[in-house]
Amino acid sequence: MKGRINRISVFMLFLAFSSSWGAGCTCWGAICLPLNRVFRGQDRFYRLVARAQAEGWRYLPLGDRVVRVGLALCGTPYCHYTLEVDDRIESPSANFEGMDCWTFFEISLAFARMLKLKDHDYRPEDLLHLIELERYRGGHCTGNYLSRIHFLEELFADNQARGLLVNLTPSLGGVPIHRHVREMTAGWRQYRYLRANPSLLPAMAQIEERVSRLPVTYIPKERVREVERELQNGDIIAIVSRDEGGYTSHVGLAYRDASGVLRFMHASSIYGKVVVDRRISGYLNEHPGTAGITVARPKEVPPALFTLSQPGERL
């Protein structure tokens, strides 16, 4: 009788997952949230897909593809905390209706990578899967808030170890810097998941300690102008702050305009939208709270990494 009950329970669980998937849920492992919770702006996504196909973006080098997507997203309203989609369940997500600096660069990058990995039938689930590969430790969202990478320094280290980018900062003459990271634990009330789950704070403090021990280098702002010639379209530019509680305070993309000037493209809280700003060195000089930059160059996602772990296959 006990075995029969267990079989019935498993069958009922299968039906529940099947029903949820049919109702429009996006599932990764134990995570199942409705697609309309984790993906905002599907109409804009499909318009961008149509434009990319019409203009042949998939045949461009990755950096140029990233910039094409970023330019198309210019004007998108700036919005805080777009990743806070639930009180407890963490899930890959994307919002084309509002972006902050981090989600702007990662949506631009994921969309650009998606265009290369497939030649048709682009879906929101494809983009979410590529965001999962980039945003989460080891490329897998476990459903726990702590599986998400919350610091760019860790993101660069994690993604470089998996062959998804190259941190160019050391090769550009970056100098060592050490900070005692405490941004998340100090400001935990700002984050929906941490407010709802304060028991996560000790583990978050351990993550901050690990990030504090990473071998971070940066290019001081007075040297940025001389290294601009080494940077390319689509390079990820992280702005190093003078705040001792963390390393970086902002992030965007490098964009070399038609006149050859390397400009900073980012989601700006000052302008209230995604913009192409002044040259990167000029941006730094305008903001006294900045200390310099770190630079990462994205790489293509290997097709096997994309196709062997599509959303839904780990159910």
C-alpha positions as a Markdown table, in Angstrom:
| # | Residue | x | y | z |
|---|---|---|---|---|
| 1 | Met | 0.0 | 0.0 | 0.0 |
| 2 | Lys | 2.8 | 2.4 | 0.9 |
| 3 | Gly | 4.5 | 1.8 | -2.5 |
| 4 | Arg | 1.2 | 2.4 | -4.3 |
| 5 | Ile | 0.7 | 5.7 | -2.5 |
| 6 | Asn | 4.3 | 6.8 | -3.5 |
| 7 | Arg | 3.6 | 5.9 | -7.1 |
| 8 | Ile | 0.3 | 7.9 | -7.0 |
| 9 | Ser | 2.2 | 10.9 | -5.4 |
| 10 | Val | 4.8 | 10.8 | -8.1 |
| 11 | Phe | 2.1 | 10.6 | -10.8 |
| 12 | Met | 0.2 | 13.5 | -9.3 |
| 13 | Leu | 3.4 | 15.6 | -9.1 |
| 14 | Phe | 4.0 | 14.8 | -12.8 |
| 15 | Leu | 0.5 | 16.0 | -13.7 |
| 16 | Ala | 1.0 | 19.2 | -11.7 |
| 17 | Phe | 4.2 | 20.0 | -13.6 |
| 18 | Ser | 2.7 | 19.1 | -16.9 |
| 19 | Ser | -0.3 | 21.3 | -16.1 |
| 20 | Ser | 1.9 | 24.2 | -15.0 |
| 21 | Trp | 4.0 | 24.0 | -18.2 |
| 22 | Gly | 0.9 | 24.0 | -20.4 |
| 23 | Ala | -0.4 | 27.1 | -18.5 |
| 24 | Gly | 2.7 | 29.0 | -19.6 |
| 25 | Cys | 5.2 | 28.4 | -16.9 |
| 26 | Thr | 9.0 | 28.5 | -17.4 |
| 27 | Cys | 10.6 | 25.6 | -15.5 |
| 28 | Trp | 14.2 | 25.0 | -14.5 |
| 29 | Gly | 14.6 | 22.1 | -12.2 |
| 30 | Ala | 12.4 | 22.7 | -9.1 |
| 31 | Ile | 11.5 | 26.2 | -10.3 |
| 32 | Cys | 8.2 | 27.0 | -11.9 |
| 33 | Leu | 7.0 | 30.5 | -12.3 |
| 34 | Pro | 4.5 | 31.8 | -14.9 |
| 35 | Leu | 6.2 | 33.2 | -18.0 |
| 36 | Asn | 4.4 | 36.6 | -17.5 |
| 37 | Arg | 6.2 | 36.8 | -14.1 |
| 38 | Val | 9.7 | 36.3 | -15.4 |
| 39 | Phe | 9.5 | 37.8 | -18.9 |
| 40 | Arg | 8.1 | 41.3 | -19.5 |
| 41 | Gly | 7.8 | 43.0 | -22.9 |
| 42 | Gln | 7.3 | 40.0 | -25.2 |
| 43 | Asp | 5.9 | 42.3 | -28.0 |
| 44 | Arg | 9.2 | 44.3 | -27.9 |
| 45 | Phe | 11.2 | 41.1 | -27.9 |
| 46 | Tyr | 9.6 | 39.9 | -31.0 |
| 47 | Arg | 9.9 | 43.3 | -32.8 |
| 48 | Leu | 13.6 | 43.2 | -32.0 |
| 49 | Val | 13.8 | 39.6 | -33.3 |
| 50 | Ala | 12.1 | 40.7 | -36.6 |
| 51 | Arg | 14.5 | 43.7 | -37.0 |
| 52 | Ala | 17.6 | 41.5 | -36.2 |
| 53 | Gln | 16.5 | 39.0 | -38.9 |
| 54 | Ala | 15.7 | 41.6 | -41.5 |
| 55 | Glu | 19.1 | 43.3 | -41.0 |
| 56 | Gly | 21.2 | 40.1 | -40.6 |
| 57 | Trp | 22.6 | 40.8 | -37.2 |
| 58 | Arg | 23.5 | 37.2 | -36.6 |
| 59 | Tyr | 26.3 | 37.4 | -39.1 |
| 60 | Leu | 28.1 | 40.2 | -37.3 |
| 61 | Pro | 30.9 | 39.6 | -34.8 |
| 62 | Leu | 29.6 | 39.2 | -31.2 |
| 63 | Gly | 30.7 | 42.6 | -30.0 |
| 64 | Asp | 29.0 | 44.3 | -32.9 |
| 65 | Arg | 25.9 | 42.2 | -32.4 |
| 66 | Val | 25.8 | 43.3 | -28.7 |
| 67 | Val | 26.1 | 47.0 | -29.7 |
| 68 | Arg | 23.3 | 46.6 | -32.3 |
| 69 | Val | 21.0 | 45.2 | -29.6 |
| 70 | Gly | 22.1 | 47.9 | -27.1 |
| 71 | Leu | 21.4 | 50.7 | -29.6 |
| 72 | Ala | 18.0 | 49.3 | -30.3 |
| 73 | Leu | 17.2 | 49.3 | -26.6 |
| 74 | Cys | 18.2 | 53.0 | -26.1 |
| 75 | Gly | 15.3 | 54.9 | -24.7 |
| 76 | Thr | 14.1 | 52.0 | -22.5 |
| 77 | Pro | 13.1 | 53.4 | -19.1 |
| 78 | Tyr | 15.5 | 53.0 | -16.2 |
| 79 | Cys | 13.9 | 50.8 | -13.5 |
| 80 | His | 15.3 | 49.6 | -10.2 |
| 81 | Tyr | 15.0 | 46.0 | -8.8 |
| 82 | Thr | 13.5 | 44.4 | -12.0 |
| 83 | Leu | 15.1 | 41.0 | -10.9 |
| 84 | Glu | 13.0 | 40.9 | -7.7 |
| 85 | Val | 10.1 | 38.9 | -9.1 |
| 86 | Asp | 9.1 | 36.8 | -6.1 |
| 87 | Asp | 9.4 | 36.6 | -2.3 |
| 88 | Arg | 11.1 | 33.2 | -2.2 |
| 89 | Ile | 11.6 | 31.6 | -5.6 |
| 90 | Glu | 14.5 | 32.8 | -7.6 |
| 91 | Ser | 14.2 | 32.5 | -11.4 |
| 92 | Pro | 15.9 | 33.7 | -14.6 |
| 93 | Ser | 14.0 | 36.8 | -15.7 |
| 94 | Ala | 14.1 | 39.6 | -18.3 |
| 95 | Asn | 12.3 | 42.9 | -18.6 |
| 96 | Phe | 12.2 | 44.8 | -21.9 |
| 97 | Glu | 9.9 | 47.4 | -20.4 |
| 98 | Gly | 12.4 | 48.7 | -17.8 |
| 99 | Met | 16.1 | 48.0 | -17.1 |
| 100 | Asp | 18.9 | 48.8 | -14.7 |
| 101 | Cys | 22.5 | 48.9 | -15.6 |
| 102 | Trp | 23.1 | 45.2 | -15.0 |
| 103 | Thr | 20.0 | 43.9 | -16.8 |
| 104 | Phe | 20.7 | 46.2 | -19.8 |
| 105 | Phe | 24.1 | 44.7 | -20.5 |
| 106 | Glu | 23.0 | 41.2 | -19.9 |
| 107 | Ile | 19.9 | 41.3 | -22.0 |
| 108 | Ser | 21.9 | 42.9 | -24.8 |
| 109 | Leu | 24.5 | 40.1 | -24.5 |
| 110 | Ala | 22.0 | 37.3 | -24.2 |
| 111 | Phe | 20.0 | 38.5 | -27.2 |
| 112 | Ala | 23.2 | 38.8 | -29.3 |
| 113 | Arg | 24.3 | 35.3 | -28.3 |
| 114 | Met | 20.9 | 33.9 | -29.1 |
| 115 | Leu | 21.0 | 35.2 | -32.6 |
| 116 | Lys | 24.1 | 33.1 | -33.3 |
| 117 | Leu | 23.0 | 29.9 | -31.6 |
| 118 | Lys | 19.8 | 29.6 | -33.6 |
| 119 | Asp | 18.8 | 30.8 | -37.1 |
| 120 | His | 15.0 | 31.0 | -36.5 |
| 121 | Asp | 12.2 | 30.4 | -34.0 |
| 122 | Tyr | 13.7 | 32.7 | -31.3 |
| 123 | Arg | 11.7 | 32.5 | -28.1 |
| 124 | Pro | 11.7 | 34.2 | -24.7 |
| 125 | Glu | 12.7 | 30.9 | -23.2 |
| 126 | Asp | 15.9 | 31.0 | -25.3 |
| 127 | Leu | 16.8 | 34.4 | -23.9 |
| 128 | Leu | 16.0 | 33.3 | -20.4 |
| 129 | His | 18.2 | 30.3 | -20.7 |
| 130 | Leu | 21.2 | 32.3 | -21.9 |
| 131 | Ile | 20.6 | 34.7 | -19.0 |
| 132 | Glu | 20.7 | 31.8 | -16.7 |
| 133 | Leu | 24.0 | 30.6 | -18.1 |
| 134 | Glu | 25.5 | 34.1 | -17.5 |
| 135 | Arg | 23.8 | 35.3 | -14.3 |
| 136 | Tyr | 23.9 | 32.2 | -12.0 |
| 137 | Arg | 26.9 | 30.5 | -10.4 |
| 138 | Gly | 28.0 | 27.7 | -12.6 |
| 139 | Gly | 25.3 | 28.6 | -15.1 |
| 140 | His | 22.5 | 27.0 | -13.1 |
| 141 | Cys | 19.6 | 28.6 | -11.1 |
| 142 | Thr | 18.7 | 26.4 | -8.2 |
| 143 | Gly | 15.6 | 28.4 | -7.2 |
| 144 | Asn | 17.5 | 29.9 | -4.3 |
| 145 | Tyr | 18.4 | 33.6 | -4.3 |
| 146 | Leu | 22.0 | 32.8 | -3.4 |
| 147 | Ser | 22.5 | 30.9 | -6.6 |
| 148 | Arg | 22.4 | 34.2 | -8.4 |
| 149 | Ile | 25.7 | 36.1 | -8.8 |
| 150 | His | 25.2 | 39.5 | -7.1 |
| 151 | Phe | 28.7 | 41.0 | -7.7 |
| 152 | Leu | 30.3 | 41.8 | -11.1 |
| 153 | Glu | 33.7 | 40.7 | -9.7 |
| 154 | Glu | 32.4 | 37.2 | -9.1 |
| 155 | Leu | 30.5 | 37.2 | -12.4 |
| 156 | Phe | 33.7 | 38.0 | -14.3 |
| 157 | Ala | 35.6 | 35.2 | -12.4 |
| 158 | Asp | 32.8 | 32.6 | -12.8 |
| 159 | Asn | 32.1 | 33.3 | -16.4 |
| 160 | Gln | 35.8 | 33.4 | -17.3 |
| 161 | Ala | 36.3 | 30.0 | -15.7 |
| 162 | Arg | 33.5 | 28.6 | -17.9 |
| 163 | Gly | 35.0 | 30.2 | -21.1 |
| 164 | Leu | 32.2 | 32.8 | -21.5 |
| 165 | Leu | 34.4 | 35.9 | -21.3 |
| 166 | Val | 37.9 | 37.2 | -20.8 |
| 167 | Asn | 38.7 | 39.7 | -18.1 |
| 168 | Leu | 40.9 | 42.1 | -20.0 |
| 169 | Thr | 41.8 | 44.3 | -17.0 |
| 170 | Pro | 45.1 | 42.6 | -16.1 |
| 171 | Ser | 46.4 | 42.6 | -19.7 |
| 172 | Leu | 45.5 | 46.3 | -19.9 |
| 173 | Gly | 47.8 | 47.1 | -17.0 |
| 174 | Gly | 45.3 | 46.9 | -14.2 |
| 175 | Val | 46.5 | 47.4 | -10.7 |
| 176 | Pro | 45.4 | 45.3 | -7.7 |
| 177 | Ile | 42.7 | 46.6 | -5.5 |
| 178 | His | 41.2 | 45.2 | -2.3 |
| 179 | Arg | 37.8 | 46.0 | -0.7 |
| 180 | His | 35.8 | 44.6 | 2.1 |
| 181 | Val | 32.5 | 43.9 | 0.3 |
| 182 | Arg | 29.4 | 44.3 | 2.4 |
| 183 | Glu | 26.9 | 45.9 | 0.0 |
| 184 | Met | 24.2 | 43.2 | 0.2 |
| 185 | Thr | 24.3 | 42.6 | 3.9 |
| 186 | Ala | 24.5 | 46.3 | 4.8 |
| 187 | Gly | 21.6 | 47.2 | 2.5 |
| 188 | Trp | 19.6 | 44.0 | 2.8 |
| 189 | Arg | 16.3 | 45.8 | 3.4 |
| 190 | Gln | 16.4 | 47.1 | -0.2 |
| 191 | Tyr | 16.1 | 43.6 | -1.6 |
| 192 | Arg | 12.8 | 41.9 | -1.7 |
| 193 | Tyr | 14.2 | 38.4 | -1.3 |
| 194 | Leu | 16.4 | 39.3 | 1.7 |
| 195 | Arg | 13.6 | 41.2 | 3.4 |
| 196 | Ala | 11.3 | 38.1 | 3.0 |
| 197 | Asn | 14.1 | 35.7 | 4.0 |
| 198 | Pro | 16.5 | 37.3 | 6.5 |
| 199 | Ser | 17.8 | 33.8 | 7.3 |
| 200 | Leu | 19.8 | 34.1 | 4.1 |
| 201 | Leu | 22.0 | 36.9 | 5.5 |
| 202 | Pro | 24.7 | 34.7 | 7.1 |
| 203 | Ala | 25.2 | 32.9 | 3.8 |
| 204 | Met | 25.2 | 36.2 | 1.9 |
| 205 | Ala | 27.9 | 37.5 | 4.3 |
| 206 | Gln | 30.0 | 34.4 | 3.4 |
| 207 | Ile | 29.6 | 35.1 | -0.3 |
| 208 | Glu | 30.7 | 38.7 | 0.3 |
| 209 | Glu | 33.8 | 37.4 | 2.1 |
| 210 | Arg | 34.6 | 35.2 | -0.8 |
| 211 | Val | 34.2 | 38.1 | -3.2 |
| 212 | Ser | 36.4 | 40.3 | -1.0 |
| 213 | Arg | 39.2 | 37.7 | -1.4 |
| 214 | Leu | 39.1 | 37.6 | -5.2 |
| 215 | Pro | 42.2 | 38.9 | -7.0 |
| 216 | Val | 40.6 | 42.1 | -8.4 |
| 217 | Thr | 42.5 | 44.6 | -10.6 |
| 218 | Tyr | 41.3 | 47.9 | -12.1 |
| 219 | Ile | 42.4 | 50.6 | -14.5 |
| 220 | Pro | 42.7 | 53.9 | -12.6 |
| 221 | Lys | 40.6 | 56.7 | -14.2 |
| 222 | Glu | 43.6 | 58.8 | -15.1 |
| 223 | Arg | 44.8 | 55.9 | -17.3 |
| 224 | Val | 41.5 | 55.0 | -19.0 |
| 225 | Arg | 41.9 | 57.4 | -21.9 |
| 226 | Glu | 45.1 | 55.7 | -23.0 |
| 227 | Val | 43.6 | 52.2 | -23.0 |
| 228 | Glu | 40.4 | 53.2 | -24.8 |
| 229 | Arg | 42.1 | 52.4 | -28.1 |
| 230 | Glu | 42.4 | 48.7 | -26.9 |
| 231 | Leu | 38.7 | 48.3 | -26.3 |
| 232 | Gln | 36.1 | 47.0 | -28.7 |
| 233 | Asn | 32.3 | 47.2 | -29.3 |
| 234 | Gly | 30.4 | 45.2 | -26.8 |
| 235 | Asp | 33.1 | 45.1 | -24.1 |
| 236 | Ile | 31.6 | 45.1 | -20.6 |
| 237 | Ile | 32.7 | 48.2 | -18.7 |
| 238 | Ala | 32.3 | 48.1 | -14.9 |
| 239 | Ile | 32.7 | 51.4 | -13.1 |
| 240 | Val | 34.9 | 51.0 | -10.0 |
| 241 | Ser | 33.7 | 53.2 | -7.1 |
| 242 | Arg | 35.6 | 54.9 | -4.4 |
| 243 | Asp | 33.2 | 53.4 | -1.9 |
| 244 | Glu | 35.2 | 51.0 | 0.3 |
| 245 | Gly | 32.1 | 48.7 | 0.8 |
| 246 | Gly | 32.3 | 47.3 | -2.7 |
| 247 | Tyr | 34.2 | 47.3 | -5.9 |
| 248 | Thr | 31.9 | 48.4 | -8.7 |
| 249 | Ser | 28.9 | 50.7 | -8.6 |
| 250 | His | 27.8 | 50.8 | -12.3 |
| 251 | Val | 28.2 | 48.9 | -15.5 |
| 252 | Gly | 27.6 | 49.4 | -19.2 |
| 253 | Leu | 28.9 | 48.6 | -22.7 |
| 254 | Ala | 31.7 | 50.0 | -24.9 |
| 255 | Tyr | 30.4 | 51.5 | -28.2 |
| 256 | Arg | 32.8 | 53.0 | -30.8 |
| 257 | Asp | 30.8 | 55.5 | -32.8 |
| 258 | Ala | 31.1 | 56.4 | -36.4 |
| 259 | Ser | 33.8 | 59.0 | -35.6 |
| 260 | Gly | 35.9 | 56.4 | -33.7 |
| 261 | Val | 35.1 | 57.7 | -30.2 |
| 262 | Leu | 34.7 | 55.0 | -27.6 |
| 263 | Arg | 31.5 | 55.9 | -25.8 |
| 264 | Phe | 29.7 | 54.5 | -22.7 |
| 265 | Met | 26.3 | 53.0 | -23.4 |
| 266 | His | 24.3 | 52.2 | -20.3 |
| 267 | Ala | 21.0 | 52.3 | -18.4 |
| 268 | Ser | 21.3 | 55.6 | -16.6 |
| 269 | Ser | 19.4 | 56.6 | -13.4 |
| 270 | Ile | 20.4 | 60.2 | -14.1 |
| 271 | Tyr | 18.8 | 60.3 | -17.6 |
| 272 | Gly | 16.1 | 57.8 | -16.6 |
| 273 | Lys | 16.7 | 55.6 | -19.6 |
| 274 | Val | 19.2 | 53.6 | -21.7 |
| 275 | Val | 21.5 | 56.1 | -23.4 |
| 276 | Val | 24.7 | 56.4 | -25.4 |
| 277 | Asp | 26.7 | 58.7 | -23.1 |
| 278 | Arg | 30.0 | 60.5 | -23.6 |
| 279 | Arg | 33.4 | 58.8 | -24.1 |
| 280 | Ile | 34.3 | 56.5 | -21.3 |
| 281 | Ser | 37.1 | 58.6 | -19.9 |
| 282 | Gly | 35.0 | 61.7 | -20.0 |
| 283 | Tyr | 32.2 | 59.9 | -18.1 |
| 284 | Leu | 34.6 | 59.0 | -15.4 |
| 285 | Asn | 36.0 | 62.5 | -15.1 |
| 286 | Glu | 32.5 | 63.9 | -14.8 |
| 287 | His | 31.7 | 61.7 | -11.8 |
| 288 | Pro | 34.1 | 62.3 | -8.8 |
| 289 | Gly | 32.9 | 59.1 | -7.0 |
| 290 | Thr | 34.5 | 56.9 | -9.6 |
| 291 | Ala | 38.0 | 55.4 | -9.3 |
| 292 | Gly | 38.4 | 53.6 | -12.7 |
| 293 | Ile | 37.1 | 50.6 | -14.6 |
| 294 | Thr | 37.4 | 46.9 | -15.0 |
| 295 | Val | 36.8 | 45.4 | -18.5 |
| 296 | Ala | 35.5 | 42.0 | -19.7 |
| 297 | Arg | 35.2 | 40.9 | -23.3 |
| 298 | Pro | 32.3 | 38.4 | -23.8 |
| 299 | Lys | 32.7 | 35.2 | -25.9 |
| 300 | Glu | 30.2 | 33.2 | -27.8 |
| 301 | Val | 28.3 | 30.5 | -25.9 |
| 302 | Pro | 29.4 | 27.0 | -27.2 |
| 303 | Pro | 26.4 | 25.4 | -28.9 |
| 304 | Ala | 26.7 | 22.3 | -26.8 |
| 305 | Leu | 26.3 | 24.3 | -23.6 |
| 306 | Phe | 23.1 | 25.9 | -25.0 |
| 307 | Thr | 21.5 | 22.8 | -26.5 |
| 308 | Leu | 22.3 | 20.2 | -23.9 |
| 309 | Ser | 20.6 | 22.0 | -21.0 |
| 310 | Gln | 17.6 | 23.9 | -22.5 |
| 311 | Pro | 14.9 | 25.1 | -20.1 |
| 312 | Gly | 12.6 | 22.2 | -19.1 |
| 313 | Glu | 15.0 | 19.4 | -19.8 |
| 314 | Arg | 16.1 | 19.3 | -16.2 |
| 315 | Leu | 12.6 | 18.5 | -14.9 |
